[in-house]
């Protein structure tokens, strides 16, 4: 990642560098919000993952409840299909008995009726199976759509600190891979689960009706099935959970490498990136093989158990037939029912095994859904209407972690329309101040006021609408130039967009492009220069017409000529607006009304450029140090 010279702490700096491009909701002048609040905290421990199969299944079932009417229809189809399936073996047994009345004796009338009935039943069963599969596909997709929408909506409501502790790839894996895994299981397993339950019950009843003794012989394998399922399922649940987690890590590495491919190549980091990929990929392959091997044990072992059951039925049935206690037709019917009884047991074992993978994904999804959202607005919160931009800090103390303060008892007053520059060493707390002003975090002690009222007394949406931001690393979405500028004001007319671009000195270069304002940008605006992207960010901020501006090293990555265009546009933007300027290049903030030097979380110097130079303190040393550096170039 490109080096960044701003941050509120050493820890914040690391995050700002490694997490560019993650947006939160609703920050005027920046698409989707802010880049993790311009800083972050990797020191926070991730939330412990859940491992509760029953609890997760119950939560999934709540989503099924929205489709209860359709499930009732599907269940009626399943009952009908199961009834047809249960009648088949009985009629087959009757047909055998119809041909065994004696040597050369066949009851053709009875046999003909049975054969016609069987053909009719099998055609009806095929039609019903198709209908229930078609209905279930719609149900599963609606459930997954609801779950995916709930997860995406939840992400928009989570606080900045949540995104500071997770990678893009892991979150994308939960939105795509984990939910797709749930979708596949719902569509495949739900019908099998209901059908198998009905078939097992019906087959067992018919077996009891035909022969209680044969029934006792056939069910000796049931305990073996449950012991096998329990043993293997416990192992596969752990493996499938690890598989999904490793897949998320792999997605994160791929996303990060592709996003930073220019830096990877510039520093000859391809071999290292491949090595890291191979390490994670090998681990995923290893875990995947183990998961599949363990899950693959189910069917071969179930076949062995089933054959034991068939052997028991054949032995007992033969003995009963020899003693004329049952007919050959009954034995044939019973063997069919025994197979129908065993096959759903196999399916249930396999379904339960498959559910481990789905539950592993569902647990990761529900982990996000259980995260604590940004605090609700306080009761009676006011809308911030017609903001003037008067910002005041009163004895503010804040730390990203308890007991580790980043800001210590900070107080200052920025008048309406004033320009306040924040300077100081990396990690001093500059970025934290603007994070707190926009209420991406709440203060630990003290309070922040805008227009004389504590910002916690405003609704969060109305508070953030009064901010605009221009960053060192501008984020642009795939889409047209017009659409990217409109992020500042979604309902803006084309005339307003063009006026904002003209004011930002961006209109000239936009009209030179092949399609002008309808030119489609690649991801992050990769087909524009850094300076052009900055001018679009300024146009976006102008269009949002914010009362308070945050300018975060907006000119540090461009050439001198482009910097002049950007500074001219920024002066127009700052006119009559309260502005906070985070600056490392001190020559760019000499005209600021107030310059505050932040060091170790405290304001150590404050005043105009001339006043601070005359004070012969930290600012003077920083300023002349930069001049000497430039002279030595």
ABEGO torsion letter per residue (X at the ends): XBBBABEABAAAAAAAAAABGBBBBGBBGBBGGBBGGGBBBAABBBBBBBBBAAAAAAAAAAAAAAAAAAAAAAAAAAAAAAAAAAAAAAAAAAAAAAAAAEBGBBBAAAAAAAAAAAAAAAAAAAAAAAAAAAAAAAAAAAAAAAAAAAAAAAAAABBAAAAAABBAAAAAAAAAAAAAAAAAAAAAAAAAAAAAAAAAAAAAAAAAAABAAAAAAAAAAAAAAAAAAAAAAAAAAAAAAAAAAAAAAAAAAAAAAAAAAAAAAAAGAAAAAAAAAAAAAAAAAAAAAAAAAAAAAAAAAAAAAAAAAAAAAAAAAAAAAAAGABBAAAAAAAAAAAAAAAAAAAAAAAAAAAAAAAAAAAAAAAAAAABBBBBBBBBGBBBBBGBAGBBBBBGBBBBABBGBBABBGBBBBBBBGBBBBBBEBBGAGAAAAAAAAAGABBBABEBBBBGGBBAAABBAAAAAAABBBBBABBBBBBEBAAAAAAAABAABBAAAAAAAAAAAGAAAAAAABAAEAABBBBBGGAABBAAAAAAAAAAAAAAAGBABBBBBGAAAABBAAAAAAAAAAAAAAABGBBBBBBBABAAAAAABABBBBBBGGBBABBEBAAAAAAAGBAAAAAAAAAAAAAAAX
